[in-house]
Amino acid sequence: MHDLAENHDFALDEKMRRALIERIERGIYFFPMATKRSISAAHSEADVDATLESVGQVLSEFALPKSGH
């Protein structure tokens, strides 16, 4: 039987949580769960651009190293 506590990557989890906290401190709130995502009329094009840039930074921090194949 799979034991989540035994197999959980706590270091990766902590890194992700820290990255999300950094985004919140910059005014960008990203809820990392499979829920409905939406953009309202209250979001300007600059808001959307800033969010996409920030999410791109987070994803690049978690990118796996490219193999030499």
C-alpha positions in Angstrom: 0.0 0.0 0.0 1.2 3.5 -0.9 2.0 5.6 2.1 1.8 9.3 1.2 3.8 10.4 4.2 6.6 8.0 3.4 6.8 9.0 -0.3 6.0 12.7 -0.2 8.7 15.1 -1.4 8.6 17.5 1.5 11.5 19.5 0.2 9.7 20.1 -3.1 6.5 20.9 -1.3 8.3 23.5 0.9 9.9 25.0 -2.2 6.5 25.4 -3.9 4.9 26.9 -0.8 7.8 29.4 -0.6 7.4 30.3 -4.3 3.7 30.9 -3.8 4.3 33.1 -0.7 6.7 35.2 -2.7 4.0 35.7 -5.4 1.5 36.7 -2.7 4.0 39.2 -1.4 4.2 40.6 -4.9 0.4 41.0 -5.1 -0.3 37.8 -7.2 -2.5 35.2 -5.6 -2.5 31.8 -7.3 -4.5 29.0 -5.8 -2.6 25.8 -6.7 -5.6 23.4 -6.9 -7.7 22.0 -9.7 -10.4 24.6 -9.4 -12.0 27.0 -11.8 -9.7 29.7 -13.1 -11.1 33.0 -14.2 -10.1 36.5 -15.2 -12.6 39.2 -14.5 -13.1 42.6 -16.1 -11.3 44.0 -13.0 -8.0 42.5 -14.3 -6.2 44.8 -16.6 -3.9 43.6 -19.4 -1.0 44.6 -17.2 -2.4 42.4 -14.4 -2.6 39.4 -16.7 0.9 40.0 -18.1 2.4 40.3 -14.6 0.6 37.1 -13.5 1.8 35.2 -16.5 5.4 36.4 -16.0 5.3 35.4 -12.3 3.8 32.0 -13.1 6.5 31.5 -15.7 9.2 32.3 -13.2 7.8 29.7 -10.7 7.5 27.1 -13.4 11.1 27.7 -14.5 12.2 27.2 -10.9 10.6 23.8 -10.9 11.7 22.7 -14.4 13.5 19.4 -14.6 17.1 19.6 -15.9 17.3 18.8 -19.6 18.9 15.4 -20.3 21.9 15.2 -22.6 20.1 12.9 -25.1 
